[in-house]
Amino acid sequence: MAVEVCSTAFVSLGHAQAKALGYAELPIVAVPHPFGGLSRDKTREAAEKCVAGIVLAALEKMPDSSKVLASTDFSAEAIEVSADPDEINRLNRDRLWSDGLPVVPATAERVQRMLSCTPRKRNEVVAMLAPAFGAATVELIAINAVMAGCDPEYLPVLIAATEAIADSSFNLQGIQTTTNPAAAWLIVNGPVARRLGMNSGINCLGQGNWANATLGRALRLIMQNIGGALSGDMDRATIGQPGKYLFCCAENEQENPWEPLHVEKGYRPEQSTVTVVGAEGTLNLNTHSKNADEILRIFAQTLARPSGNDYFLCGQPWIILCPEHAAVMKKAGLSKLDVKRRFWAGSQLPVRYMTDIDRNLTQVRRRSELGEFTSDTTLPICSAPESLGIVVCGSAGTHSVYVPSFGNTRSVTREIVWSA
């Protein structure tokens, strides 16, 4: 017996997910949306109807599980099209392969040049990507890299990033289908960042750098075209955010007064890595203070927001420190871990600031960690100071950035492997 249960607002997602997994005829039982504010009586009534629907669905002929596709041939299909760029982009729009912007035609020659920059076989499956659980072969990653405008040398970064987002701790299924404005942020460390000319300094999260822009865009296309998260279909973001187009930078290791991120994660300085973060967005942290205590106090207070997923779900927030702020903290004798501890302690959120329903939901989710809530309970933004992420990026100026996480996600780091 197999029945899918979802709210009325997400029936289309239910159908899309079932179809992607090979169960296009899987019956769906829908409950009214939204149901979070229903009274106990109305909740009981909705539940009884739902149970009745499940029973009726179970009495119907169940879809044949043999319909699940078992093919292991993941080769890309060649399509003959006009050389007219307008025709090619119209095809990409019609087949939903574009992110809404023009793409570079993935010709056989361009794809082959891309593939020449990795020792891995073109049909090797790097990962199965949620929510459609499409097979991300080296070839399909290369095709999306071409479409995004990547240079061939960028392919090893994308292969490593694809491996990273498929790690269960990243929770790609949640990030791809949530109503939250969740995006995948790429942080590149090591010699590769200089080799590819990536921007880690001024405006590093903004426009203007080819590697940053096309790498970030390529990962989005991979998540969409292989992972199957089409906007309005399985991607159910209520509003979304611009970072869903691209969100990528390198760490400014030259102006970082501490060990860079990849060394903190256990890699050698001469290794190159990519780290993926399930990011909710960005918030400017601006102060002209040159006092470490003052900077940490006001930044930590800014993190404490009662509508944040990190507090609801015990997430993994990140701070991008600009070189000026990082230098102030280093001058004060603070290590990176010291800074994390100060952020963690100073961002405690009084539970009474939350709405009643959010407080109750947070109690359920974090009871094992924090016990029963009282009016004096304060919520840490994450489970421990070590869970906070800190990188140093940017250039001159007094602007750091808070990057709240999706909450139910953890960053993942993978080494970037080059061809011999």
C-alpha positions in Angstrom: 0.0 0.0 0.0 1.3 3.5 -0.9 -0.6 6.8 -0.4 0.8 10.3 -0.4 -0.5 12.9 2.0 -0.1 16.6 1.5 -1.9 19.9 2.0 -4.0 21.3 -0.8 -1.4 24.0 -1.6 1.2 21.3 -2.4 -0.7 18.8 -4.4 1.3 19.7 -7.5 4.5 19.1 -5.6 3.2 15.7 -4.5 2.3 14.7 -8.1 5.7 16.0 -9.4 7.7 14.1 -6.7 5.7 10.9 -7.2 6.2 11.1 -11.0 9.9 11.8 -10.7 10.2 8.6 -8.6 8.3 6.5 -11.1 4.9 6.5 -9.4 2.9 8.9 -11.6 -0.4 7.3 -10.6 0.3 7.3 -6.8 -3.0 8.4 -5.1 -2.8 11.7 -3.1 -4.9 12.5 -0.1 -5.1 16.3 0.5 -5.7 18.1 3.7 -6.8 21.8 3.8 -4.1 24.4 3.6 -3.2 26.1 5.9 -3.9 23.9 8.9 -1.4 25.4 11.4 -4.0 27.7 13.0 -6.9 25.3 13.1 -8.7 24.7 16.4 -8.4 21.2 18.0 -11.9 20.4 16.8 -11.2 21.5 13.2 -7.9 19.6 13.3 -9.6 16.5 14.4 -12.2 16.9 11.7 -9.5 17.4 9.0 -7.6 14.3 10.4 -10.7 12.1 10.2 -11.3 13.1 6.6 -7.7 12.4 5.8 -7.9 9.0 7.4 -11.0 8.2 5.4 -9.3 9.3 2.3 -6.4 7.1 3.0 -8.7 4.1 3.5 -10.5 4.8 0.2 -7.3 5.2 -1.6 -6.0 1.9 -0.2 -9.1 0.1 -1.5 -8.3 1.3 -5.0 -5.9 -0.5 -7.3 -2.4 0.5 -6.2 0.1 1.7 -8.9 2.5 -1.0 -10.0 5.9 -0.5 -8.3 7.5 -2.0 -11.4 6.9 1.3 -13.1 9.9 2.7 -11.3 12.6 3.3 -13.9 15.6 1.0 -13.6 17.6 2.3 -16.5 21.3 2.7 -15.9 22.0 4.5 -19.3 22.3 8.2 -18.3 23.9 9.4 -21.5 22.8 12.8 -22.7 20.6 12.9 -25.9 22.0 14.9 -28.8 19.4 17.3 -30.4 19.8 18.9 -33.8 18.7 22.6 -33.7 19.2 25.7 -35.7 22.3 27.7 -35.0 20.2 30.8 -34.5 20.7 31.9 -30.8 17.1 33.0 -30.5 15.9 29.5 -31.6 18.3 27.8 -29.1 17.1 30.0 -26.3 13.5 29.5 -27.2 14.1 25.7 -27.1 15.6 26.1 -23.6 12.7 28.1 -22.4 10.1 25.7 -23.9 11.9 22.7 -22.3 12.4 24.5 -19.0 16.2 24.1 -19.1 16.9 27.7 -18.5 17.0 29.7 -15.3 15.2 32.5 -17.0 18.3 34.0 -18.6 19.9 33.2 -22.0 22.2 30.2 -22.0 25.3 29.2 -24.0 24.5 26.4 -26.5 25.9 23.1 -25.1 27.4 21.9 -28.4 29.2 18.6 -28.5 32.5 20.4 -29.0 32.0 22.7 -26.0 31.0 19.8 -23.8 34.0 17.8 -24.9 36.3 20.7 -24.1 34.7 20.8 -20.6 35.2 17.1 -20.1 38.9 17.3 -21.0 39.5 19.0 -17.6 38.6 16.0 -15.5 40.0 12.5 -15.4 36.5 11.1 -14.5 34.5 9.1 -17.1 31.7 11.1 -18.8 29.0 8.6 -17.8 30.2 8.2 -14.2 27.4 9.1 -11.8 28.7 11.7 -9.3 25.5 11.8 -7.3 21.7 11.3 -7.4 20.1 14.7 -6.8 16.9 15.4 -5.0 14.0 15.9 -5.3 13.7 14.1 -8.7 16.8 12.0 -7.8 18.2 12.6 -11.3 21.6 11.0 -12.0 24.3 13.8 -12.1 26.8 12.3 -14.4 30.0 14.0 -15.2 28.6 14.7 -18.7 25.4 16.2 -17.5 27.3 18.4 -15.0 29.5 19.5 -17.9 26.5 20.3 -20.1 25.0 22.6 -17.4 28.4 24.2 -16.9 28.6 25.1 -20.6 25.0 26.5 -20.5 26.0 28.7 -17.6 29.0 30.1 -19.4 31.8 28.3 -17.4 35.3 27.9 -18.7 36.4 24.3 -19.0 38.7 24.6 -16.0 35.8 25.2 -13.8 34.4 21.7 -14.1 36.3 20.1 -11.2 34.8 22.7 -8.9 31.3 21.8 -10.0 31.9 18.1 -9.7 33.0 18.6 -6.1 30.1 21.0 -5.4 27.7 18.4 -6.8 29.1 15.8 -4.5 28.7 18.2 -1.6 25.1 19.1 -2.1 24.2 15.4 -2.4 25.5 14.7 1.1 22.6 13.9 3.4 23.6 16.5 6.0 23.1 19.3 3.4 19.5 18.2 3.1 19.1 19.0 -0.6 15.5 17.6 -0.6 14.5 20.2 1.9 16.4 23.1 0.3 15.0 22.3 -3.2 11.3 22.0 -2.1 10.9 24.3 0.8 8.8 27.5 1.0 11.8 29.2 2.5 14.1 31.4 0.4 16.9 28.8 0.5 19.9 28.9 -1.9 23.1 27.0 -2.2 26.1 29.3 -1.4 29.5 28.2 -2.8 32.7 29.1 -0.9 35.9 28.2 -2.7 39.2 27.9 -0.8 42.8 27.1 -1.7 45.0 27.6 -4.8 42.1 27.0 -7.2 40.5 30.3 -6.3 43.6 32.2 -7.6 44.0 29.8 -10.5 40.5 30.6 -11.8 40.7 34.3 -11.0 37.8 34.1 -8.5 36.8 37.3 -6.6 37.3 37.1 -2.8 37.6 40.9 -2.3 35.6 43.9 -3.3 32.0 43.1 -4.3 32.8 39.4 -4.1 29.1 38.5 -3.7 28.1 41.0 -6.4 28.4 41.2 -10.2 31.5 41.4 -12.4 33.6 38.3 -11.9 33.2 35.5 -14.5 34.2 32.6 -12.4 32.0 33.5 -9.4 29.0 34.2 -11.6 29.1 31.2 -13.8 30.0 28.7 -11.1 27.1 29.9 -9.0 24.8 29.8 -11.9 25.9 26.4 -13.1 25.2 24.8 -9.7 21.7 26.3 -9.8 21.2 24.8 -13.3 22.4 21.4 -12.0 20.0 21.6 -9.1 17.2 22.5 -11.5 17.9 20.4 -14.6 19.2 17.3 -12.9 17.7 17.6 -9.4 14.4 18.5 -10.9 13.5 21.6 -8.8 11.6 23.6 -11.3 10.1 26.8 -10.0 6.4 26.4 -9.2 6.7 22.7 -9.6 8.9 21.0 -7.0 10.6 24.3 -6.0 7.9 25.8 -3.8 9.7 28.9 -2.4 7.0 31.4 -1.3 9.1 34.4 -2.5 12.6 33.1 -3.1 15.7 35.3 -3.3 18.2 36.6 -5.9 20.9 34.2 -4.5 18.9 31.4 -6.2 20.3 32.6 -9.5 23.9 32.4 -8.2 25.6 32.7 -4.8 29.4 32.1 -5.0 32.6 33.6 -3.8 36.1 32.7 -2.7 37.5 33.4 0.8 40.0 36.3 1.1 42.8 34.1 2.5 45.4 36.8 2.0 43.6 39.2 4.5 42.3 36.5 6.8 44.1 36.8 10.1 43.2 33.2 11.1 43.3 29.9 9.4 41.2 29.8 6.2 38.0 27.7 6.1 39.4 24.7 4.4 42.3 24.4 6.9 39.8 24.8 9.8 37.9 21.8 8.2 41.1 19.7 8.3 42.5 20.2 4.8 46.1 21.2 4.0 46.7 24.8 2.8 47.8 23.6 -0.6 44.6 21.7 -1.2 41.6 23.3 -2.8 38.0 22.9 -1.6 34.5 24.0 -2.2 32.0 24.4 0.7 28.3 24.4 0.1 26.0 26.3 2.6 22.2 26.2 2.7 21.7 30.0 2.9 18.6 31.9 3.7 19.9 35.3 2.5 22.3 38.1 3.4 22.1 41.0 5.9 24.5 43.9 6.0 26.4 44.3 9.3 27.7 47.9 9.4 29.7 49.6 12.1 32.6 52.0 12.1 33.7 51.0 15.6 37.3 49.9 16.0 36.5 48.2 19.4 36.2 44.4 19.2 33.8 44.2 22.2 31.5 46.8 20.6 31.5 45.1 17.2 30.8 41.7 18.6 28.0 43.0 20.8 26.0 44.8 18.1 26.6 42.1 15.5 25.4 39.4 17.9 22.3 41.5 18.8 21.5 41.8 15.1 21.6 38.0 14.7 18.9 37.6 17.4 15.7 37.7 15.4 12.5 35.9 16.5 11.6 35.0 12.9 14.8 33.2 12.1 15.0 29.5 11.1 18.3 29.1 13.0 16.4 29.6 16.2 13.4 27.5 15.1 15.5 24.6 14.0 18.9 25.0 15.6 20.7 25.7 12.3 24.1 26.7 11.2 24.4 30.5 10.6 27.4 32.1 8.9 29.2 35.4 9.4 31.2 36.9 6.6 33.7 39.2 8.3 35.3 42.0 6.2 39.0 42.3 6.6 38.7 45.5 8.6 36.5 43.9 11.2 38.5 40.7 11.3 41.7 42.8 11.9 40.1 44.6 14.8 39.3 41.2 16.4 42.7 39.8 15.8 44.3 42.9 17.3 42.2 42.4 20.4 43.8 38.9 20.7 40.7 37.0 19.7 41.0 33.6 17.8 38.3 32.6 15.4 36.9 30.3 18.0 36.8 33.2 20.5 34.8 35.2 18.0 32.4 32.3 17.5 31.9 32.0 21.3 31.2 35.7 21.6 28.7 35.6 18.8 27.0 32.5 20.2 26.7 33.9 23.7 25.6 37.4 22.6 22.9 36.2 20.2 20.8 34.3 22.7 17.1 35.0 22.0 14.5 35.2 24.8 11.8 32.7 23.9 9.1 35.2 24.9 10.0 37.3 21.8 8.5 34.6 19.6 4.9 34.2 18.6 2.9 31.6 20.6 2.8 29.1 17.7 6.4 29.5 16.8 7.5 29.1 20.4 5.4 25.9 20.6 6.9 24.5 17.4 10.4 25.4 18.6 9.8 23.7 21.9 8.9 20.5 20.0 11.9 20.7 17.8 14.5 21.6 20.4 13.2 19.9 23.5 15.9 17.2 23.5 18.5 19.9 23.4 17.0 22.6 25.8 14.4 20.8 27.8 11.1 22.4 28.7 10.7 26.1 28.0 9.9 28.6 30.6 9.4 32.4 30.4 13.1 32.8 31.1 14.4 30.4 28.5 16.8 31.8 26.0 17.5 30.2 22.6 21.0 29.7 21.3 21.2 30.3 17.6 22.8 26.9 17.1 23.8 24.0 19.2 27.4 25.1 20.0 29.8 28.0 19.2 31.7 25.6 16.9 28.7 25.2 14.7 28.8 28.9 13.6 30.6 29.4 10.3 33.0 32.3 9.8 34.8 33.3 6.7 36.7 36.5 5.8 35.8 38.1 2.5 35.6 41.5 0.9 37.8 44.5 0.9 38.1 48.0 2.4 35.1 49.2 4.2 33.2 48.5 7.5 30.6 46.0 6.1 30.4 42.4 7.3 27.5 40.1 6.4 25.2 37.8 8.3 24.1 34.7 6.3 21.3 32.9 8.2 20.9 29.3 7.2 17.9 27.4 6.0 18.0 25.8 9.5 17.6 22.2 8.7 20.9 22.0 6.9 24.6 21.7 7.5 27.5 22.9 5.4 29.5 20.3 3.5 33.1 20.6 2.2 34.7 18.6 -0.6 38.2 18.6 -2.1 38.5 19.8 -5.7 40.4 17.2 -7.7 42.2 18.2 -10.9 43.2 16.1 -13.8 46.8 14.9 -13.9 
